[in-house]
C-alpha cells in the first residue's frame, strides 16, 4: 500500500511482537528446571492428545436481551496447565501442537500470538508467586490463584485490544467484561488450575482432564443450542419469533400495571446499493454495525431484534411516544455519524425508523404493523428520518434528515 502498512498489518505485527517479547521475557525469568525429563514429556504429550480429543471449539453464549455473544473456549484449560507445568520450550511445543483453524494464516497468527501472550504472562505470575510463597500445598494454591487471575485478565485485555483495533466497540462494551463473560473466563481458568494442582500430586491425573473439559464443552454446547433458538446468528440480537413472544408478554404486563410500551421499527437505508458498490461483506459489516449501535444506545431493560434482512425492531418498556421518538432519533444520529469500519476506510450508512405507542386496542400484530407503517412513511419522505404513527394514524412531525 505505497509503503504504508494497513491497519490489519499493524495489528498482526504488534500482536506477534508482543508474543515474541513475552516469550523472550519468560525464557529469561523461568526457573531452572530440567527441560528434558519423562515427566515433562508425559505432560506435554498428554495435553496435546487431550486437546485434540476435545477439539477446537468456541461456544458462543449470549444474553436474553440480545447482547453480543461471549465465547467459551475449551482450549483455555490446556493453555493454563501448560503455563504452570512446563518449561518455556515445551510451552512453545504445546502451543504449536494445539488444534487450530487452518483456513487462514491470519487467524492462525492471531490465535497463536494471543495464546502465547496469555500463557507466558500467566507462567511468569505463577513462578513469581511460587518463588516467594511458603512451600507445600498452600504455596501451590496461592500461586495457582495468582496465575489464574492473570490468565483471565490478560486474555480479556488481548481480546478487547484486537476487537478495538479492528474497529469494534470500546472494551468496556464487550461481552467478555460482562458478569457472564467473566464467569466463563474464571471457569476456564479454574478447570486449568484444578488440573494443575492434580498434576502437582501426580502426572497420571492428566487422564482426568480431557473428559472434564469435554463435559464442560458439551454443557456449553447445550447452552449455545438454546441461545441459537432465540437469537440471530449474524448480529446476536433476538430473532423474530422470540421477539414477538416478548412483545406479547410486555403488552400484558403494561396493561396489568397500567404502564406504556413503544416499538421502533428501523431499516438500513440502501443496503442493496451498498452490496452492489462494495460487495456483500460490506453489507454484512453494516448489518452488524447497526446491531452494535442499538446495543450502545438502548437501556438494559430494552429488547432489540433483527426482524429480517436489513430491518430491526426495538421494544421499549415503560416508554411513551415522545421518549421513544427521542430514542429512535438518537439511534439514527449515532449510526449516521459513526459510520461502518470497512477496509480501507469507513462506509457511510443511514437508517430510517418508525415509532408506535401501545393503544388500548392493540395486539402484537397491530402494534408492530403501525411501527412498520411509520417506517414506510419515513422511507417515502426521503429516508434518514424518524416518523411516528399514532393509533389514529395521525402522523407527528418527523426528525429532519440531518446527521
Secondary structure by P-SEA (a helix, b strand, c coil): ccccccaaaaaaaaaaaaaaaaaaaaaaaccccccccaaaaaaaaaaaaaaaaacbbbbbbbccccccbbbbbcaaaaaaaaaccccaaaaaaaaaacccccccaaaaaaaaaaaaaaaaaaaaaaaaaaaaccccaaaaaaaaaaaaaaaaaaaaaaaaaaaaaaccccccccccccaaaaaaaaaaaaaaaaaaaaaaaccccccaaaaaaaaaaaaaaaaaaaaaaccccccccccaaaaaaaaaaaaaaaaaacbbbbbbbbbbcaaaaaaaaccaaaaaaaaaaaaaaaaacccccbbbbcccccbbbbbbccccaaaaaaaaaaaaaaaaccccccccbbbbbbbbbbbbcccccccaaaaaaaaaaaaaaaaaacccbbbbbcccccccccccccc
